[in-house]
Amino acid sequence: MSAPITKPDTRTPACPVSYALSTNENPYRPLRSVRRAVRAESGRLNRYPDPSCAELTARLAERFHVPAEHIVVGPGSIGVVQQLLRARASAGEEVVYAWRSFEGYPIITQIAGARSVPVPLAHPEVHDLDAMAGAITNHTRLVFVCNPNNPTGTVLRRTALRRFLDRVPPDVPVVLDEAYREFVRDPDTPDGVELYGDYPNLVVLRTFSKAYGLAGLRVGFAIAHESIAAAMGSYTVPFGVTALAQAAAIASLHAESELLDRVEALVEERRRVLNGLRDIGCPVPGSEANFLWLPLGEQTVEFATACGGEGLIVRPYPGEGVRITIGDPASNDRVLRVAAEYFSSSRP
Ligand SMILES: *Cc1c(COP(=O)(O)O)cnc(C)c1O
């Protein structure tokens, strides 16, 4: 893959020559065309943005072949789903999700005043869909399904997910969080946009933060049937998505093939790091996202500290495992080197 990856930003005074592999960011700098769109918009910062995100919504409707009324744009996908929680859940009601999964779920559930019902992952680190269906009660107002799952990178396949959706009462929305959809290469992993036509309660969540590399601008969107989309839309924070974010997202859709080349290069790197880690005896589950999960249990903090000593900022979940974002080749090389040293010395 020829797409060049830029060097790590060594000018940031807080972290000299370190690689941030802890938040699943895209290691590529924004495309020139995207920066140009943002710069052009910056001359109009005295003006409010379009509160309806009309142009971006129209472009997304074209891109995904869905009616514009089915799209809700918001300040990050976490912002969009917060609108849904405000519309749906209030004090004492329940939100079901797998655990461990994305840390945003308990936070926004708590902000809505609702109660979290976390359902432990089944072995090996996948959603336990039977247990999740069993956890749905009359008080359940929302279910999250994270596919691929953050932080484990594992996926639910089409048949299993359909069987689950068939069991969920039709008045309970299921949010299918596909923040990493563009990194999926497994052909049996369903695409939520194809699935939602069959399930009026399915809400597909997508973001410009990861594959499209716009985490700093805060823009994401949901695709859902009109009644749910309209409910979400009525809880929009006025002017919540900046004009810079809208312009950058539109420019990114124009440059999509260039951006997806970068995603392909990251998928290649994911393969290389995964194989490298397995070669040295590290039991890494397959990942369909832009990160890998090292289920190190009690060694988690020790390994994360070893990484930190070599300038690699990774994400430890003490007692469970370490999540490492796939970065540029230099940082990935360093991950492999640190892991090789660590595992050769921690083995008898
Ligand atoms: C990163 C991430 C998000 C957050 O996306 P934003 O659009 O930046 O808010 C949502 N869900 C999952 C699972 C994520 O990992």
The ligand as an ORCA input file, in Angstrom:
! r2SCAN-3c Opt
* xyz 0 1
  C     -14.710      5.765     19.333
  C     -16.041      5.143     19.519
  C     -17.194      5.914     19.441
  C     -17.131      7.391     19.519
  O     -17.223      8.002     18.361
  P     -17.406      9.582     18.263
  O     -18.104      9.655     16.971
  O     -16.041     10.145     18.258
  O     -18.251     10.059     19.394
  C     -18.435      5.285     19.490
  N     -18.504      3.960     19.683
  C     -17.412      3.191     19.805
  C     -17.560      1.744     20.025
  C     -16.151      3.770     19.753
  O     -15.069      3.018     19.935
*
